[in-house]
Amino acid sequence: MHGSPDSPLSALWRPLADRYRPIREVGRGGMATVFLATDLRHGRDVAIKVVHPEISTALGAERFLREIRIAARLQHPNILPVLDSGDDGGHLWYSMPFVAGESLRASSASRRTSPGR
C-alpha cells in the first residue's frame, strides 16, 4: 500500500500516520485518488481523497482549503460531511465517512444499461 519509502504516496501517509492507517485504494478519477483508511482516533473507516498533484498545483492550497471549509459547513442528508482535511507536504486531501458500495460511475453505468429505466 505504501510503495517505496520515497514514493509520493509514502510522503503523504507519513504525516498522517498518527491519525489514519491506509487500507487500500478504492477509486481514481480525474481530480483525485480515493483510499479506504482507518481513523485511528475514532475507530472508524473513512474515505480519504487525495487530489492529484497537477490539480493541486493548478488549484493551490489556499483555495483548496477555503473550499473545503465551505464544504465542511454543508449539512444535507444527501451530502457526506467533510471530517478532516489538510495540505501535507504539498498533498491536498480530505476525509469523509466511507460508504461501502459501488462507485457513482458504476451506478450511473448500470442505470444506463438497465432495461426499463
C-alpha distance (Angstrom), angle and dihedral (degrees) to the residues before:
residue distance angle dihedral
M1 . . .
H2 3.78 . .
G3 3.81 98.7 .
S4 3.77 120.6 -154.3
P5 3.82 118.2 -16.7
D6 3.81 90.1 -105.5
S7 3.81 98.0 43.8
P8 3.80 119.3 120.4
L9 3.81 89.2 -116.2
S10 3.81 92.0 55.0
A11 3.79 89.1 49.1
L12 3.80 88.5 57.6
W13 3.80 97.9 45.6
R14 3.83 95.8 47.6
P15 3.83 94.8 70.5
L16 3.81 90.7 41.7
A17 3.83 95.8 47.9
D18 3.81 94.3 102.6
R19 3.83 91.4 53.2
Y20 3.82 108.4 29.5
R21 3.79 138.3 31.8
P22 3.82 112.5 -157.6
I23 3.80 115.9 -133.4
R24 3.80 106.0 176.5
E25 3.77 146.1 -39.4
V26 3.81 110.6 -89.8
G27 3.78 102.5 179.2
R28 3.76 148.5 -5.7
G29 3.78 128.6 -153.7
G30 3.76 140.2 165.6
M31 3.80 94.7 -77.3
A32 3.80 107.6 26.8
T33 3.78 149.8 6.5
V34 3.81 117.6 -123.5
F35 3.79 123.3 -145.2
L36 3.77 131.9 -170.2
A37 3.80 108.4 -131.8
T38 3.78 139.4 166.0
D39 3.80 116.8 -113.3
L40 3.81 97.7 -136.9
R41 3.79 95.7 -162.5
H42 3.81 95.2 53.4
G43 3.80 101.7 25.5
R44 3.79 95.0 -126.0
D45 3.78 138.0 122.6
V46 3.79 115.5 -106.4
A47 3.77 136.4 179.6
I48 3.79 113.9 -125.9
K49 3.80 115.5 -160.6
V50 3.78 113.5 -157.0
V51 3.79 113.6 -164.1
H52 3.82 113.5 -131.2
P53 3.83 112.2 -105.3
E54 3.82 94.9 -116.4
I55 3.82 90.0 53.0
S56 3.81 91.0 45.5
T57 3.79 90.1 53.9
A58 3.80 93.4 47.9
L59 3.80 94.4 43.5
G60 3.79 99.0 40.4
A61 3.78 126.8 -142.1
E62 3.80 95.5 -100.0
R63 3.80 94.0 54.8
F64 3.82 92.4 42.8
L65 3.81 92.8 52.0
R66 3.82 91.3 45.6
E67 3.83 91.1 52.2
I68 3.82 91.9 45.7
R69 3.83 89.9 52.8
I70 3.82 88.4 54.3
A71 3.82 92.1 46.6
A72 3.81 90.7 48.7
R73 3.81 89.9 60.8
L74 3.81 93.8 55.1
Q75 3.78 114.6 108.9
H76 3.78 118.8 -173.0
P77 3.83 132.5 130.0
N78 3.83 90.9 -120.2
I79 3.82 96.4 49.6
L80 3.79 122.9 77.7
P81 3.80 111.9 -134.8
V82 3.79 123.6 -116.8
L83 3.81 106.8 -117.0
D84 3.79 102.1 -177.5
S85 3.80 140.2 -12.4
G86 3.73 143.0 179.7
D87 3.76 154.7 156.3
D88 3.79 106.4 -114.8
G89 3.76 114.8 176.6
G90 3.79 91.5 -26.1
H91 3.82 92.8 -48.6
L92 3.81 109.9 124.9
W93 3.80 111.8 -154.9
Y94 3.77 144.6 154.8
S95 3.77 135.5 -169.0
M96 3.77 131.8 -139.7
P97 3.81 135.5 168.1
F98 3.80 113.0 -67.1
V99 3.80 113.2 -119.8
A100 3.80 113.4 -166.0
G101 3.78 117.2 -138.3
E102 3.74 140.5 73.3
S103 3.77 122.5 -33.4
L104 3.79 121.9 -100.7
R105 3.82 88.0 -110.2
A106 3.84 92.1 54.0
S107 3.79 92.2 44.3
S108 3.80 91.9 50.7
A109 3.80 91.7 47.4
S110 3.80 92.7 50.9
R111 3.81 90.7 50.0
R112 3.82 91.1 52.0
T113 3.80 92.5 50.8
S114 3.81 98.5 40.4
P115 3.82 113.9 102.3
G116 3.77 116.0 -120.2
R117 3.78 96.5 24.0
